[in-house]
Amino acid sequence: MKIIERTRRMLQSNVSSIAFSQLCAIDLCPEKFLAESQDDSAVANRDEVIGQITHAIKEHGKDSRVVKMLMTKELEQLAPEDRQIASQEIERVAANAAEMEENDTAKVTRKTKRGEVTYRWYFADADCKLCARPDGIRFVEVDGEEVLEITDGKKGFYDPTAGRPPRKKDRDQGYFFGLVVSQALGWTGKVRLVLHYWGSKTEYQYWFSRGRVSQQLAEVKAKIEKIRGYIAENSFPAKPGFWCERCPIFAECVAGQRYADIKAGRYQPASSAAAS
Ligand code: SF4
């Protein structure tokens, strides 16, 4: 696995910055984390393509050159049967995103900062920069008070009438953005986190809690140390699970293939295969 070897070398020389997606991946499967860390050649799946192009449409406009180029390049990676589904879904989700933006009536108190801005904060205890790239930040007035609002768009669904919050991973990502952006800006006021679910045209708002910061930082530090531990041992174990489906090295991973076989009822342990 040339990609893995190259990435392993890259990581050995540098775990100086980390993003939320990497912190998530290390818990699921260290080998997948490694594969995703610098895998430029990984083929994107349909969901990733839809998410990426929808974000680009929001940022550059549907008819922009950037979007047209991305569409051509990304869609051609997909299987023919997925291409049409992805195109339709992009159209629908992007229209929902535009409608949600048009209906936004918040009172903005300072210039809105939008787009693909990466915020970085050096976390000295872990000797590592934490990186966050939310879809947008701005300052808004809430009950007469100025509040930093951090928004992130999701192509998926959230049903506010179901009586439960959106999935934990989305909420945790919001908390991570709240931590990094407020630290990067030196903002000590309130932070409102907003998740836009373009798939269902719904949103979820919650507040970043400063009371959780030390626990949040301890968790982040523990994960960074875990990564450094794997590097020190020169071993990133494969831990299969439902996440294998979206793994860039699924096709060549023995553990992932065995997991898929077990799930599909195809797996026969070597001893029983020999006996039959
Ligand atoms: S296929 Fe599964 S077990 Fe293998 S590296 Fe990917 S996520 Fe891990």
Boltz pocket constraint, residues with backbone or C-beta under 6 A from the ligand:
constraints:
  - pocket:
      binder: B
      contacts: [[A, 29], [A, 31], [A, 32], [A, 237], [A, 238], [A, 239], [A, 240], [A, 241], [A, 243], [A, 244], [A, 245], [A, 247], [A, 248], [A, 249], [A, 250], [A, 253], [A, 254], [A, 255], [A, 256], [A, 257]]
      max_distance: 6.0
